[in-house]
Amino acid sequence: MVNSLVAYKGKPARIVNVATHKFEIEFTDGSTRKVREKDFRFIHPEFTKVNDSCAHADVSVLEEFQEEVLTLQEITEWLFDEYTAQTAWCTCLLVEDGLHFYWQKDHIFVRPSEQVQGILDKRNAEKLAAESLQHCIDNLNNNTFDEQDIPYLQEAAKVALNQSKHAKILDHVGIENNEESAYKFLLKVGYFSDNFNPYPARFSIPEDEEIEVSLPEIERVDLTHMTCYAIDNEGSNDADDAISIDGDRLWIHIADVSTIVDSGSELDEYARERGSNLYLPEQIIHMLPTSITKALALGETETSPALSIGLNMDEGIISNIEVVHSTIKVTNTTYEAVDKELNSNPDFIKIQTFVDQHKAFREKSGSISLNLPNVDVRYINNEVQIEPQKSSPSRDFVAEIMVTAGRTISQYAQENDIVMPYALQDEGDFPQEVLDKKENLSTAESFQAIKFFKRSATSIKPLPHYGLGLDSYLRITSPLRRYYDLLAHQQLSNFIAGKPTLDKKRVKEIIGINNNALADVGRVTRFSNDHYKCLFLKRNPGWKGEGIVVDIRGDKALFMIPEVGLMTQIKFKEGQIPKADDKMALKVTRVDMLERSANFKPV
């Protein structure tokens, strides 16, 4: 075997010496190596220098040998008519290529034509994929892309939206595979526009689904003799509560959602997964299919099904509570219209007595709220609209009645031993000076007072709600929009129908599930609002507005900017530091869409 041509790891070599268990081989560069026989492949008994420049071989001559096993010499003679070191090496290269042949130990298997075609198709696809990838890499390195690059960018978008951990295109252009890096990169190349809101997808918020529903026939109390006022924003068509007065009784009517969405049903799970409506600047993602809203929104048809709560009140004490499935006749109106009628409409004047009684009762019990300025953010027709949240006598009027409803059902549930998801808030550690002037706190004082509030929570125990000044309270008036309200309705409906209600263990489990969903809803709402606030400032780089000093931190002042609902901290020179509640004209200096933050300076 000495002086034979062999192949070692794809390289030609010559056997120069044979020992007991080792063969010494020499490579074309003169280097040598001792190897075992199993480590190399015999090619030809006579060594000559060979090269990889091989004449084209017509493999069709081997067509009759498909799926047969031949020797290297046999195949070489068929392909090149002679068996020399060079032709044998060329055959070896063909076998190593793997298209038409592959090794079976020291022999060669001739692939069938369909297998060859399959390999060719795969290689062609891989070649096209490599060319396509390189095309995308070249484009992205020049901060551009075209339609051919979209599949790669879609993979990167999944990383940016927390739907995948890796996209190979990001590796190829030197971008880290994480949400922020991918998002920043896709913004830079223009795949994402700055008006795109990534946060619903990042937090896996389920999208709306269209599910057809029908309203079951149940026995209802006819309350159509009363005028029921559904008071909402101009243009709203999804009223879920209404108010009426009947003699000395106040009635609060709520969309009767639990008649369609039974506890434990698929629709119930659908709602529980979402937790509540998600109100974003650019869209509303609904807790329930919109078909349910259309079927149950109050005032959309001549009569409406409702869950109605009747009560009497004396000096704020609630009595004679009645809860019924009802049929009502609704008058839809707006806050603006009610503002004009509060002191002239006989019904509103009577209802106002309940409002005043209940508010006085809560104030006597120590209720406290901080009315810091806030804004509503909307993205409509490619424009960001930021407006102060509206307040008016009619809004306060409706809000107090809704609190009354929550207190009433809390009382009713305890009287009848119905397990409910009560809203509670521990007593805050408010300094006496804050309590003494709680109705007249300045903006800075209100901001400072926030830290004395305890976080609100939900529990099966009817514990006090300190902020509202109530011994117990639960949310009941928005079952189309909030899952806790829906859960309370389901418990009520089953109780008044004589059906079993959920026990404490199950309600407690549901509270845990819903709290997780609401945590994501809260984060997405907050991040989305800040995103569009920053977009507004980015599109208005010279924006100026008034800031109010709400805290002093050494040589820095913390400003609240009510007009855009943002906070900013500004450093001042000694002797120039403003005081709390000072107002100052500010100008935006920098906007960071990724961090959802903006910097300002005094004008």
C-alpha positions in Angstrom: 0.0 0.0 0.0 3.0 2.3 0.2 2.8 5.0 -2.4 -1.0 4.7 -2.8 -3.3 7.6 -3.2 -5.7 8.0 -0.2 -8.2 10.6 0.9 -7.9 12.0 4.5 -10.6 14.4 5.6 -11.3 15.4 2.0 -7.6 16.0 1.1 -5.4 13.8 -1.2 -2.4 12.1 0.5 0.3 9.5 -0.2 1.0 6.5 2.1 4.8 6.7 2.8 5.2 4.1 5.5 3.2 1.3 7.1 3.7 0.3 10.7 1.8 -2.4 12.8 -1.3 -0.3 13.5 -0.5 3.0 11.9 0.0 4.4 8.4 2.2 7.4 7.8 0.7 9.7 5.2 2.1 12.7 3.4 0.1 15.7 2.2 0.8 17.8 -0.9 2.4 20.5 1.3 5.0 18.0 2.6 3.5 17.6 6.0 3.0 14.1 7.4 0.7 12.4 9.9 0.3 8.9 11.4 -3.3 7.6 11.2 -5.2 4.4 11.5 -6.5 2.6 8.5 -10.1 3.4 9.3 -9.3 7.1 9.2 -8.6 7.3 5.5 -10.1 6.0 2.3 -8.2 4.1 -0.4 -8.4 5.8 -3.8 -5.7 4.4 -6.2 -2.7 2.1 -5.8 -0.4 4.5 -7.6 0.1 8.0 -6.2 0.4 10.9 -8.5 -0.4 14.5 -7.7 -4.1 15.2 -8.3 -6.2 18.3 -8.4 -9.9 19.2 -8.1 -10.2 20.3 -11.8 -12.2 17.4 -13.2 -13.7 16.9 -16.6 -17.5 16.8 -16.8 -18.7 13.3 -16.1 -21.9 12.0 -17.8 -23.5 10.1 -14.9 -26.4 9.0 -17.2 -24.1 6.1 -18.3 -24.8 4.6 -14.8 -28.6 4.8 -15.2 -28.9 1.0 -15.3 -27.0 0.7 -12.0 -29.5 2.8 -10.0 -29.8 1.5 -6.4 -26.8 -0.8 -6.9 -23.5 -0.8 -5.1 -20.3 -0.6 -7.2 -16.6 -0.1 -6.4 -14.8 3.2 -6.8 -12.8 1.6 -9.7 -15.9 0.4 -11.5 -17.6 3.8 -11.4 -14.5 5.6 -12.4 -14.1 3.4 -15.5 -17.7 4.0 -16.4 -17.5 7.7 -16.0 -14.0 8.4 -17.3 -13.1 5.3 -19.4 -9.9 4.8 -17.4 -8.9 4.2 -13.8 -6.1 6.5 -13.0 -5.2 8.4 -9.8 -6.7 11.6 -11.2 -9.9 10.1 -12.5 -10.3 8.1 -9.3 -9.9 11.3 -7.3 -12.5 13.0 -9.5 -14.9 10.1 -8.8 -14.1 10.5 -5.1 -15.1 14.1 -5.2 -18.4 13.2 -7.0 -19.2 10.7 -4.2 -18.3 13.2 -1.5 -20.6 15.7 -3.1 -23.5 13.3 -2.4 -25.7 14.2 -5.3 -25.5 11.0 -7.4 -23.7 8.7 -5.0 -22.8 8.0 -1.4 -20.4 5.8 0.4 -21.5 2.4 1.8 -18.3 1.5 3.7 -15.7 1.1 0.9 -18.3 0.8 -1.9 -20.5 3.3 -3.6 -24.3 3.4 -3.7 -25.8 4.8 -7.0 -28.8 6.9 -6.1 -32.1 6.5 -8.0 -33.1 9.4 -10.3 -36.0 10.6 -8.1 -33.7 10.8 -5.1 -31.2 12.8 -7.1 -34.0 15.2 -8.2 -35.1 15.6 -4.6 -31.6 16.6 -3.6 -31.3 19.0 -6.5 -34.6 20.6 -5.6 -33.4 21.0 -2.0 -30.1 22.5 -3.0 -31.7 24.9 -5.4 -34.1 26.0 -2.6 -31.2 26.5 -0.2 -29.3 28.5 -2.8 -32.3 30.7 -3.4 -32.8 31.1 0.4 -29.2 32.1 0.8 -29.4 34.6 -2.0 -32.7 36.0 -0.6 -31.1 36.3 2.9 -28.1 38.1 1.5 -30.4 40.4 -0.4 -32.2 41.2 2.8 -28.9 41.7 4.7 -27.6 44.1 2.1 -30.9 46.1 2.1 -31.1 46.3 5.9 -27.4 47.4 6.1 -28.6 50.4 3.9 -31.6 51.0 6.2 -34.1 49.9 3.5 -36.1 46.8 2.6 -38.4 45.6 -0.2 -41.2 43.1 -0.6 -38.8 40.2 -0.9 -37.5 40.9 2.6 -40.9 40.9 4.3 -40.7 37.3 5.6 -37.4 38.0 7.4 -38.8 41.2 8.9 -41.9 39.4 10.1 -39.6 37.0 12.0 -37.9 40.0 13.6 -41.2 41.6 14.4 -42.2 38.5 16.4 -39.1 39.1 18.6 -40.0 42.8 18.9 -43.5 41.8 20.0 -42.4 39.2 22.5 -43.9 36.4 20.3 -40.5 34.7 19.6 -37.1 34.7 21.1 -35.0 34.6 18.0 -34.9 35.8 14.4 -31.8 34.8 12.3 -31.9 38.1 10.3 -31.2 40.0 13.5 -28.0 37.9 14.0 -26.9 38.7 10.4 -27.2 42.4 10.9 -25.7 42.5 14.4 -28.9 43.2 16.4 -29.5 41.6 19.7 -32.5 39.2 19.9 -34.6 41.1 22.4 -37.8 43.2 22.3 -36.3 46.6 22.6 -33.4 46.1 20.2 -35.6 44.5 17.6 -38.3 47.1 17.9 -35.7 50.0 17.7 -34.2 48.4 14.6 -37.6 47.9 12.8 -38.4 51.5 13.5 -35.1 52.6 12.1 -35.6 50.7 8.8 -39.2 51.8 8.5 -40.9 48.4 8.9 -42.7 49.7 12.0 -44.0 53.3 11.8 -43.9 55.4 14.9 -47.7 55.4 15.1 -47.7 51.6 15.6 -48.6 50.5 19.1 -46.6 47.3 20.0 -47.9 46.9 23.5 -51.1 44.8 23.0 -49.2 42.2 21.1 -46.2 42.3 23.5 -48.5 41.4 26.4 -50.5 38.9 24.4 -53.8 40.7 24.7 -56.4 38.7 22.8 -58.1 40.4 19.9 -61.8 40.8 19.5 -63.7 37.9 18.1 -67.1 37.9 16.5 -69.4 35.4 18.2 -73.1 35.4 17.5 -75.4 35.2 20.6 -79.0 35.1 21.3 -80.9 36.5 24.3 -82.7 33.7 26.2 -86.3 34.1 27.3 -86.6 34.5 31.1 -89.3 35.8 33.4 -88.9 39.6 33.8 -90.6 42.3 35.9 -92.2 45.0 33.7 -90.8 48.3 34.7 -91.6 50.1 31.5 -93.8 52.6 33.4 -90.7 54.4 34.6 -88.5 56.8 32.6 -85.0 55.3 32.7 -82.2 57.7 31.8 -79.0 56.2 30.2 -76.5 59.1 30.4 -73.3 58.7 28.4 -70.9 60.5 26.1 -72.0 62.1 22.9 -72.1 59.4 20.1 -71.9 56.5 22.5 -74.2 53.5 21.6 -73.2 51.0 24.3 -74.9 52.3 27.4 -74.8 49.7 30.2 -76.5 51.6 33.0 -79.6 53.8 33.5 -81.3 55.6 36.4 -84.9 56.2 37.2 -87.1 57.4 40.1 -90.4 55.8 41.1 -92.0 57.6 43.9 -89.6 57.5 46.9 -87.5 54.7 45.3 -84.3 55.0 43.3 -83.8 52.5 40.6 -80.5 51.7 38.9 -80.7 49.5 35.8 -77.8 47.6 34.4 -77.3 45.6 31.2 -78.3 42.1 32.0 -75.2 40.4 30.7 -75.3 37.3 33.0 -78.4 36.0 31.2 -76.1 35.4 28.1 -72.8 34.8 29.8 -73.3 32.0 32.4 -70.6 31.3 35.0 -68.2 28.7 33.6 -69.4 28.9 30.0 -67.1 29.5 27.0 -68.1 33.1 26.9 -67.3 33.4 30.6 -63.8 32.1 30.0 -63.5 34.5 27.0 -64.3 37.4 29.3 -62.2 36.2 32.2 -59.1 35.9 29.9 -59.5 39.6 29.0 -60.5 40.9 32.4 -62.0 44.2 31.2 -62.4 46.3 28.1 -59.0 47.7 27.0 -59.3 51.4 26.0 -56.4 52.3 23.9 -55.8 55.6 22.0 -56.2 53.8 18.6 -58.8 51.1 19.4 -61.0 49.4 22.0 -60.4 45.8 22.6 -63.6 44.4 24.1 -63.9 42.0 27.1 -66.9 40.4 25.4 -67.9 39.9 21.8 -69.4 43.1 20.4 -72.5 41.1 19.5 -73.4 40.9 23.2 -73.1 44.7 23.5 -75.4 45.1 20.5 -77.9 42.7 22.1 -77.8 44.2 25.6 -76.9 47.9 25.4 -79.6 49.9 27.0 -81.9 51.9 24.7 -80.9 50.2 21.4 -84.4 48.8 21.0 -87.8 50.0 22.1 -87.5 48.0 25.4 -84.3 46.7 27.0 -83.6 43.7 29.3 -81.9 44.8 32.5 -80.9 43.8 36.0 -82.6 46.4 38.1 -81.8 47.5 41.6 -84.4 49.3 43.7 -83.8 51.0 47.0 -85.0 53.5 49.5 -82.6 55.9 51.3 -82.9 57.9 54.5 -80.0 60.0 55.7 -77.8 57.9 53.6 -79.0 54.6 55.1 -80.1 52.2 52.3 -83.2 49.9 52.9 -85.8 47.9 51.1 -83.4 46.6 48.4 -84.9 44.8 45.5 -83.0 43.0 42.7 -84.9 41.8 39.7 -84.6 40.8 36.0 -86.6 43.5 34.3 -87.8 45.0 31.1 -87.3 48.8 30.9 -87.9 51.6 28.4 -84.7 53.7 28.1 -84.2 57.4 27.2 -80.7 57.8 26.0 -79.2 61.2 26.7 -75.8 62.9 27.2 -73.8 64.5 30.0 -74.0 67.8 28.2 -77.8 67.6 27.9 -78.2 66.5 31.6 -76.0 69.4 32.7 -78.7 71.8 31.3 -81.6 69.9 33.0 -80.2 68.9 36.4 -82.1 71.8 38.1 -85.2 71.7 36.0 -86.1 68.1 35.2 -88.3 66.8 38.1 -86.8 63.3 37.9 -83.2 64.6 38.1 -84.2 66.9 41.0 -85.5 63.9 42.9 -82.5 61.7 42.1 -80.3 64.6 43.2 -81.6 64.1 46.8 -80.3 60.6 46.7 -77.0 61.9 45.4 -76.6 64.5 48.0 -77.6 62.1 50.8 -75.2 59.5 49.8 -72.3 61.9 49.2 -72.8 63.4 52.6 -72.9 60.0 54.2 -69.6 59.0 52.6 -68.0 62.3 53.5 -69.1 61.9 57.1 -67.5 58.4 57.0 -64.2 59.9 55.9 -64.1 59.5 52.1 -61.2 61.1 50.4 -60.3 61.5 46.7 -57.6 63.4 44.9 -58.7 65.2 41.7 -55.3 65.5 40.0 -55.5 66.6 36.3 -55.6 63.8 33.8 -55.9 63.5 30.0 -57.7 61.3 27.5 -55.4 60.3 24.6 -56.9 59.4 21.2 -55.3 58.4 17.9 -57.8 59.2 15.1 -57.2 59.7 11.4 -53.4 59.6 11.9 -53.6 62.4 14.5 -52.9 62.3 18.2 -55.6 64.1 20.3 -54.8 64.9 23.9 -57.7 66.4 25.9 -58.3 67.0 29.6 -60.6 64.4 31.1 -64.0 66.0 31.3 -65.7 66.8 34.6 -69.2 68.3 35.1 -72.1 68.2 37.5 -73.8 65.5 35.5 -70.7 63.2 35.5 -70.4 63.6 39.3 -74.2 63.0 39.5 -73.9 59.7 37.6 -70.7 58.6 39.4 -72.3 59.0 42.8 -75.3 56.9 41.7 -73.0 54.2 40.5 -71.2 54.1 43.8 -74.6 53.9 45.5 -75.3 50.8 43.4 -72.1 49.2 44.4 -72.8 49.8 48.1 -76.4 48.6 47.8 -75.4 45.3 46.2 -72.7 44.8 48.7 -75.2 45.2 51.5 -77.7 42.9 49.7 -75.0 40.2 49.2 -74.1 40.2 52.9 -77.8 40.1 53.9 -78.3 37.0 51.7 -74.9 35.4 52.2 -73.9 35.7 48.5 -70.1 35.4 47.9 -68.9 38.4 46.0 -65.6 40.0 44.7 -65.6 43.0 47.1 -63.4 46.1 46.3 -61.5 47.3 49.4 -58.9 49.8 50.4 -57.2 50.0 53.7 -57.1 53.3 55.6 -54.4 55.6 54.5 -51.8 57.2 56.7 -52.9 60.8 55.9 -51.5 63.6 58.0 -54.1 65.6 59.8 -53.4 68.7 57.8 -54.3 66.8 54.6 -57.5 65.6 56.1 -58.4 69.0 57.3 -58.3 70.6 53.9 -58.9 67.5 51.7 -61.5 69.4 49.6 -59.1 72.2 48.9 -55.7 70.7 48.3 -53.4 72.3 45.8 -52.0 70.4 42.9 -48.7 69.8 44.7 -50.4 68.9 48.0 -52.7 66.4 46.1 -49.6 64.9 44.4 -47.8 64.5 47.8 -51.0 63.0 49.3 -51.0 60.1 46.8 -48.2 58.3 48.7 -50.5 58.1 51.8 -53.1 56.1 49.9 -53.2 52.3 50.3 -53.6 50.2 47.1 -57.1 49.0 46.4 -57.6 45.2 46.2 -60.3 42.6 45.7 -61.4 40.0 48.2 -64.3 37.7 49.1 -64.4 39.5 52.5 -66.6 42.6 52.7 -63.9 44.9 54.1 -64.0 48.7 54.2 -63.1 50.9 51.2 -61.4 53.8 52.8 -61.2 56.1 49.8 -65.0 55.8 49.2 -65.8 56.1 52.9 -67.8 52.8 52.8 -67.9 49.8 55.1 -68.0 47.6 52.0 -68.3 48.0 48.3 -68.3 46.1 45.0 -68.3 47.0 41.4 -71.6 46.2 39.7 -72.5 48.7 37.0 -70.3 47.7 34.0 -70.7 44.0 33.3 -70.2 44.6 29.6 -66.8 46.1 30.3 -65.4 44.7 33.6 -65.2 41.0 34.6 -65.6 41.7 38.4 -69.0 43.4 37.6 -70.0 40.4 35.4 -69.0 37.9 38.2 -71.2 39.9 40.6 -74.1 39.8 38.2 -73.7 36.0 37.7 -73.9 35.5 41.5 -76.9 37.8 41.7 -78.8 36.2 38.8 -78.3 32.7 40.2 -79.4 33.8 43.6 -82.6 35.4 42.6 -83.4 32.5 40.3 -82.8 30.0 43.1 -79.8 28.4 41.5 -76.5 27.6 43.2 -74.0 30.4 43.5 -70.2 30.0 43.4 -68.6 29.2 46.8 -65.8 31.2 48.5 -63.0 28.9 47.2 -64.1 29.3 43.5 -64.6 33.0 43.7 -61.2 33.4 45.4 -59.6 31.4 42.5 -61.3 33.6 39.9 -60.1 36.8 41.7 -56.5 35.5 41.3 -57.0 34.7 37.6 -58.7 38.1 36.9 -56.0 40.1 38.8 -53.4 38.7 36.5 -55.4 39.7 33.4 -56.0 43.2 34.9 -52.3 43.7 35.6 -51.6 43.3 31.8 -54.5 45.5 30.9 -53.1 48.2 33.2 -49.6 48.0 31.8 -50.8 48.0 28.2 -53.1 51.0 28.9 -50.3 53.0 30.6 -47.6 52.1 28.0 -49.9 52.8 25.1 -51.0 56.2 26.4 -47.4 57.2 27.0 -46.5 56.0 23.5 -49.0 58.3 21.8 -48.2 61.2 24.1 -44.6 60.9 23.0 -45.7 60.6 19.4 -47.6 63.8 19.8 -44.5 65.6 21.1 -42.3 64.0 18.4 -44.7 65.4 15.7 -44.7 68.8 17.5 -41.0 69.4 18.3 -41.5 73.0 19.3 -44.3 72.2 21.7 -44.6 74.5 24.7 -46.9 74.2 27.7 -47.4 75.0 31.4 -45.7 72.9 34.1 -46.7 72.8 37.8 -44.1 72.1 40.4 -45.3 69.2 42.5 -42.1 68.3 44.4 -38.6 69.6 45.1 -35.8 67.1 45.3 -32.6 68.9 46.2 -31.7 71.1 43.2 -34.3 69.4 41.0 -38.0 70.2 40.6 -40.6 67.7 39.6 -43.1 69.1 37.2 -46.6 67.9 36.3 -47.6 69.0 32.8 -51.4 68.7 32.7 -51.8 69.5 29.1 -50.1 66.3 27.9 -50.4 64.3 31.1 -46.6 63.8 31.6 -44.1 64.4 34.4 -40.6 65.8 34.0 -37.7 66.6 36.4 -35.5 69.7 35.8 -32.3 70.7 37.5 -31.9 74.3 38.6 -29.0 76.5 39.7 -28.8 77.4 43.3 -31.1 80.3 44.1 -33.3 79.6 41.1 -35.1 76.6 42.4 -38.9 77.1 42.2 -41.4 76.4 45.0 -44.2 73.9 45.1 -47.2 74.8 43.0 -45.2 77.4 41.0 -46.1 77.4 37.3 -43.6 77.7 34.6 -43.7 77.6 30.8 -41.8 74.5 29.5 -40.6 73.4 26.1 -40.0 69.9 24.9 -36.3 69.2 24.2 -36.1 65.4 23.6 -38.6 62.6 22.9 -37.7 58.9 23.3 -40.4 56.6 21.8 -38.7 53.5 23.0 -38.5 54.6 26.6 -41.9 56.4 26.3 -40.4 59.5 27.9 -39.8 63.2 27.1 -37.5 65.9 28.5 -38.4 69.5 28.9 -36.7 72.8 29.8 -38.0 76.2 30.9 -38.8 78.5 28.0 
